[in-house]
Amino acid sequence: MTQSNHSKYTPYAPVALKDRTWPDKVIDKAPIWCAVDLRDGNQALVNPMDHKRKVKMYNLLVAIGFKEIEIGFPSASEIEFDFARHIIENNLIPSDVTPQVLTQARAHLIERTFESMKGAKRAIIHLYNSTSVAQRRDVFKMDPEGIKKIACDGVRLVKELAEKNPETEWVLEYSPESFTGTELDVALDICNAVIETWQPTPDNKMTINLPSTVETSTPNIFADQIEWMSRNLTRRDSVTLSVHAHNDRGGAITSSELAVMAGAERVEGTLLGNGERTGNADLVALALNLMTQGVDPKLDLTDLPHIVKTVEECNQIPTHVRHPYAGELVFTALSGSHQDAIKKGLDAHKKEKRTHWDIPYLPLDPNDIGRSYETAIRINSQSGKSGIAYILEQEFGFKLPKAMQIEFARAIQKVADKTAKEILANEIFDVFDAEYLTQEQGYSLSMFQYENITGTEDKVRATTKLLDKSGVEINFVSEGNGPINAFAEGLRQKTGTMFELSNYEEHTLSTGSGAEAASYISLINKEGEEFYGAGVDSNITRSSIKALLSAFNRINI
């Protein structure tokens, strides 16, 4: 086996921040969210969005409740420019939503960007230039002073054009691209120079956005960088500190959360985390993480399935089934012990009418994001009786006795082992129906009538007609203490099969005049083995007789 060539990589140096405060902070309110799906997300697509898909994504972002939306890079292409004009000229920007547009710190691009936003009530000009050691060395071949001049020259032009177009309220956002690859003192010097050039005030703030354009360290180091910058930025009360985390190491969500604890007030990201390379911070996960801690995320995620569907249509990228919150299987338990715990937790939550959500294995109530309890349990060869019983009850109304749950689980296990696939709810019912209700290989009830025997308190005479699997009639008359006992006695006499009644339970399947009853009866054969049966009928007596016959069939099949 070839040894890994790890020695070519340099570990990221920790920040000398001995009195860091972020580890003791708690996020108790949502940050300012800025969705960059239409720009950062779009440029990462194999097939970038056309106008129709951009409109669909934009409408989704507005509906979710984003108040700042980066709508594109208007100076990069006509599609981007035309989209900006489309939403402005057609009055598609709500009064409480601010569009944001990206531009490099280059004069002709800045001028074109201002053209794209003409007529907007309020707009954020997001100016950036690369500041990292690698970019300075290999791309721009400049020292930090030269990079700082590019940034400040860009800011001066933005300021000049803003003053020439006073009908729009202009907000400046500056990003030292590749911030995490830039020495902290260099990044601070450039950002402070930009701040002094723009001259923000507490009433007219600007945004300093610190991106981990390439995630190169653990999230705690990023948090240290943010706290250090937050402490040392000039005019701090006039600056909104923002972060834009990428996911190269898989830590974009955590980096964003720790950054907010470290002083960031604003977070950029995308729905479901689409972005360059391994993606951006997932704003859906970030917002729902807050909600699970009792914090209002300030975004409407109550119909997450619709959001996922729309994002997939716009990005033409499927969502992984295990994606946090949004994946098809994240509220699914396939382990039997997990299913049992979920079922018991949900039952207790409902019975005790709890207001606080605390269910095993479910950190979020699926109903809160447009999912349902029914999706919480799915069945395969790893499943247990509780999950199977839960689906039968929730989807079809059958509340199986405990012992019957174990018995039926064995039938499902055989199917799961044979198919090696997930068993869907309708397939579970099909097995239940074949095993207990239809029973093509056993007797079926054609007619059952009974009458009280005159002169007795509870003895009845029952007349029964059964059909065997070939359709041949079997008739008998029998007596007993009640209809169930009389029917059982008739079966023993007619067939010679000995058994004893063991357990009986019943409940209604639905409410109203057309309600049906479900009955469950267990019989013990002469060897001491227990067999359950189930019956359904609008008449409770007939449902009980069907359940007894069902158990009898299972003894003899």
Residue pairs with C-beta under 8 A, 6 or more apart in sequence:
12 216
12 217
12 218
12 221
14 221
14 224
15 184
15 221
15 224
15 225
15 228
17 224
17 227
17 228
20 223
20 224
20 227
20 262
21 227
21 262
22 223
22 224
22 226
22 227
22 258
22 261
22 262
22 263
23 261
25 261
25 262
26 261
27 257
27 260
27 261
27 290
27 293
27 295
28 295
29 295
29 296
30 287
30 290
30 295
30 296
30 297
30 298
30 299
31 260
31 264
31 265
31 266
31 267
32 67
32 68
32 240
32 242
32 265
32 266
32 267
33 66
33 67
33 68
33 266
33 267
33 269
33 283
33 287
33 298
33 299
34 66
34 68
34 69
34 70
34 100
34 242
34 266
34 267
34 268
34 269
35 61
35 64
35 66
35 68
35 69
35 70
35 268
35 269
35 270
35 271
35 283
36 70
36 244
36 268
36 269
36 270
36 275
36 280
37 57
37 61
37 270
37 271
37 274
37 311
37 314
37 315
38 49
38 54
38 57
38 58
38 61
38 69
38 70
38 71
38 72
38 83
39 70
39 71
39 72
39 73
39 102
40 70
40 244
40 268
40 270
40 275
40 276
40 280
41 270
41 271
41 274
41 275
41 280
41 315
42 48
42 49
42 54
42 72
43 73
43 276
44 274
44 275
44 276
44 277
44 279
45 274
45 315
45 316
45 317
46 316
47 316
48 79
49 57
49 314
49 315
50 79
51 79
51 82
51 83
51 86
53 313
53 314
54 72
54 79
54 83
54 314
55 83
55 86
56 310
56 313
56 314
57 310
57 311
57 314
58 69
58 71
58 83
58 87
58 92
60 271
60 307
60 310
60 311
60 314
61 69
61 271
62 69
62 94
62 97
63 300
64 271
64 299
64 300
64 301
64 307
65 298
65 299
65 300
66 97
66 299
67 96
67 97
67 98
68 97
68 98
68 100
68 124
68 266
69 97
69 98
69 99
69 100
70 99
70 100
70 101
70 102
70 124
70 126
70 268
71 83
71 84
71 87
71 99
71 100
71 101
72 80
72 83
72 84
72 101
72 102
73 80
73 101
73 102
73 103
74 80
74 81
74 83
74 84
74 101
74 103
74 112
74 113
74 115
74 116
74 117
75 81
75 103
75 108
75 109
75 110
75 112
75 113
75 116
80 116
81 112
81 115
81 116
84 99
84 101
84 116
84 117
85 116
86 92
87 93
87 99
88 99
88 117
88 118
88 119
88 120
89 119
93 99
93 120
93 121
95 121
98 122
98 123
98 124
98 171
99 117
99 120
99 123
99 124
100 123
100 124
100 125
100 126
100 173
101 113
101 116
101 117
101 123
101 124
101 125
101 126
102 113
102 126
102 128
103 109
103 110
103 112
103 113
103 125
103 126
103 127
103 128
104 127
104 128
104 129
104 154
105 127
105 128
105 129
105 150
105 151
105 153
105 154
105 155
106 154
107 153
107 154
107 157
110 125
110 127
110 154
110 157
110 158
110 161
111 157
111 161
113 125
114 125
114 161
114 165
117 123
117 125
117 168
118 165
118 168
119 167
119 168
120 168
121 168
121 169
122 168
122 169
122 170
122 171
123 168
123 169
123 170
123 171
124 171
124 172
124 173
124 207
125 158
125 162
125 170
125 171
125 172
125 173
126 173
126 174
126 175
126 209
127 151
127 154
127 155
127 158
127 172
127 173
127 174
127 175
128 174
128 175
128 176
128 177
129 147
129 150
129 151
129 154
129 176
129 177
130 136
130 139
130 140
130 147
130 176
130 177
130 178
131 144
131 147
131 151
131 176
131 177
131 178
131 179
131 182
131 186
131 187
131 190
132 177
132 178
132 179
132 180
132 181
132 182
132 213
133 181
133 182
133 183
134 178
134 181
135 177
135 178
135 181
136 142
136 143
136 144
136 146
136 147
140 146
140 147
140 150
142 150
144 186
144 189
144 190
147 190
148 189
148 190
148 193
151 174
151 176
151 190
151 193
151 194
152 193
152 194
152 197
155 172
155 174
155 194
155 197
155 198
156 197
158 170
158 172
158 198
159 172
159 197
159 198
162 168
162 170
171 205
171 206
171 207
172 198
172 200
172 206
172 207
173 206
173 207
173 208
173 209
173 242
174 191
174 194
174 198
174 206
174 207
174 208
174 209
175 208
175 209
175 210
175 211
175 244
176 182
176 187
176 190
176 191
176 210
176 211
177 211
177 213
178 211
178 213
178 214
179 187
179 210
179 211
179 212
179 213
179 225
180 211
180 212
180 213
180 214
180 215
180 216
180 217
180 222
180 225
181 213
181 214
181 216
184 225
184 228
184 229
187 210
187 229
188 229
188 232
188 233
191 208
191 229
191 233
192 233
192 234
194 208
195 206
195 208
195 233
195 234
195 235
195 238
195 239
196 234
196 235
198 206
200 206
200 235
200 238
200 239
201 238
202 237
202 238
204 238
205 238
205 239
205 240
206 238
206 239
206 240
207 239
207 240
207 241
207 242
207 266
208 229
208 233
208 239
208 240
208 241
208 242
209 242
209 243
209 244
209 266
209 268
210 225
210 226
210 229
210 241
210 242
210 243
210 244
210 259
210 264
211 243
211 244
211 245
211 246
211 268
212 222
212 243
212 244
212 245
212 246
212 252
212 255
213 244
213 246
214 246
214 248
215 222
215 245
215 246
215 247
215 248
215 249
215 251
215 252
215 255
216 248
216 249
217 249
218 249
218 251
219 251
219 254
219 255
219 257
219 258
220 258
222 245
222 251
222 255
222 258
222 259
223 255
223 258
223 259
223 261
223 262
224 262
226 241
226 243
226 258
226 259
226 262
226 263
226 264
227 262
227 263
229 241
229 263
230 236
230 241
230 262
230 263
230 264
231 263
233 239
233 241
240 265
240 266
241 263
241 264
241 265
241 266
242 264
242 265
242 266
242 267
242 268
243 255
243 256
243 259
243 260
243 264
243 266
243 267
243 268
244 267
244 268
244 269
244 280
244 281
245 251
245 252
245 253
245 255
245 256
245 259
245 269
245 280
245 281
246 252
246 275
246 276
246 277
246 278
246 279
246 280
246 281
247 253
247 273
247 275
247 277
247 278
247 279
247 280
247 281
248 277
248 278
250 278
252 269
252 273
252 279
252 280
252 281
252 282
253 273
253 281
253 282
253 285
253 286
253 289
253 324
255 281
256 264
256 267
256 269
256 281
256 286
257 286
257 289
259 267
260 267
267 281
267 283
267 286
268 280
268 281
269 280
269 281
269 282
269 283
269 286
270 279
270 280
270 281
270 282
270 283
271 282
271 283
271 284
271 307
271 311
272 282
272 284
272 308
272 311
272 319
272 323
272 326
273 279
273 280
273 281
273 282
273 285
274 280
274 311
274 315
274 317
282 324
283 299
284 301
284 304
284 307
284 324
284 325
284 326
285 324
285 325
285 326
287 297
287 298
287 299
287 301
288 297
288 301
288 324
288 325
288 364
288 369
290 296
290 297
291 297
291 301
291 364
291 368
292 363
292 364
301 307
301 369
302 368
302 369
302 370
303 369
303 370
304 325
304 326
304 369
304 370
304 371
305 370
305 371
306 370
307 326
308 319
308 326
311 319
312 318
312 319
319 326
319 327
319 328
320 327
321 327
321 328
321 329
321 330
322 329
322 330
323 330
324 330
325 364
325 369
329 378
331 362
331 364
331 366
331 371
331 375
331 376
332 375
332 376
332 377
332 378
333 339
333 342
333 361
333 376
333 377
333 378
333 387
334 378
334 379
334 380
334 382
334 383
334 422
335 382
335 383
335 384
336 382
336 383
336 384
336 385
336 386
336 387
337 384
338 360
338 361
339 377
339 383
339 384
339 386
339 387
339 388
339 390
340 384
340 385
340 386
340 387
341 360
341 361
342 359
342 360
342 361
342 362
342 376
342 377
342 386
342 387
342 390
343 377
343 386
343 387
343 389
343 390
344 360
344 386
345 358
345 359
345 360
345 362
346 359
346 373
346 376
346 390
348 354
349 357
349 358
349 359
357 364
357 365
359 365
362 376
366 372
366 373
366 375
366 376
367 373
373 394
374 391
374 394
374 395
374 425
377 383
377 387
377 390
377 391
378 387
378 422
378 424
379 387
379 388
379 391
379 412
379 416
379 422
379 423
379 424
379 428
380 416
380 421
380 422
380 423
381 413
381 416
381 417
381 420
383 409
383 412
383 416
383 423
384 409
385 405
385 406
385 408
385 409
386 405
388 405
388 408
388 409
388 412
388 428
389 399
389 400
389 405
389 408
389 409
391 425
391 428
392 398
392 400
392 408
392 428
392 429
392 432
393 399
393 400
395 425
395 428
395 429
396 425
396 429
396 432
397 509
397 510
397 518
398 432
398 509
398 518
398 534
399 507
399 518
400 408
400 520
401 503
401 505
401 520
401 522
401 532
403 503
403 522
403 530
403 532
404 520
404 522
404 532
404 534
407 530
407 531
407 532
408 431
408 432
408 435
408 436
408 532
411 431
411 435
412 423
412 428
412 431
415 423
415 427
415 431
416 423
423 431
432 534
434 440
435 554
436 532
436 533
436 534
436 550
436 554
437 534
437 535
437 536
437 546
437 550
439 550
439 553
439 554
439 557
440 469
441 469
441 553
441 557
442 469
442 549
442 550
442 552
442 553
442 554
442 556
442 557
443 466
443 467
443 468
443 469
443 474
443 549
443 552
443 553
444 466
444 467
444 549
445 464
445 465
445 466
445 542
445 545
445 546
445 549
446 465
446 466
446 467
446 473
447 463
447 464
447 465
448 462
448 463
448 464
448 465
448 483
448 487
448 541
448 542
448 545
449 462
449 463
450 460
450 461
450 462
450 463
450 483
450 486
450 541
451 460
451 461
452 458
452 459
452 460
453 459
453 460
453 461
453 479
458 481
458 482
459 479
459 480
459 481
460 479
460 480
460 481
460 482
460 483
460 486
461 477
461 478
461 479
461 486
462 477
462 478
462 479
462 480
462 483
462 486
462 487
462 490
463 475
463 477
464 475
464 476
464 477
464 478
464 487
464 490
465 473
465 474
465 475
466 473
466 474
466 475
466 549
467 473
467 474
468 474
474 494
476 490
476 493
476 494
477 490
478 486
478 487
478 489
478 490
478 493
479 486
479 489
480 486
480 487
480 488
480 489
480 490
483 541
483 544
483 545
484 501
484 504
484 521
484 541
484 544
484 545
484 548
485 501
487 545
487 548
487 549
488 499
488 501
488 548
491 497
491 548
491 549
491 552
492 498
492 499
495 556
497 525
497 552
497 555
497 556
498 525
498 526
499 523
499 524
499 525
499 526
499 552
499 555
500 523
500 524
501 521
501 522
501 523
501 548
502 522
502 523
502 524
502 530
503 520
503 521
503 522
504 519
504 520
504 521
504 522
504 544
504 547
505 519
505 520
506 517
506 518
506 519
506 520
506 540
506 543
506 544
507 517
507 518
508 515
508 516
508 517
508 518
509 515
509 516
509 517
509 518
509 536
510 516
514 538
515 538
516 536
516 537
516 538
516 543
517 536
517 537
517 538
517 539
517 540
517 543
518 534
518 535
518 536
518 543
519 534
519 535
519 536
519 540
519 543
519 544
519 546
519 547
520 532
520 533
520 534
520 547
521 532
521 533
521 535
521 544
521 547
521 548
521 550
521 551
522 530
522 531
522 532
522 533
522 551
523 530
523 531
523 533
523 548
523 551
523 552
523 555
524 530
524 531
525 531
525 555
531 551
531 554
531 555
532 550
532 551
532 554
533 546
533 547
533 548
533 549
533 550
533 551
533 552
533 553
533 554
534 546
534 547
534 550
535 542
535 543
535 544
535 545
535 546
535 547
535 548
535 549
535 550
536 543
536 546
537 543
537 546
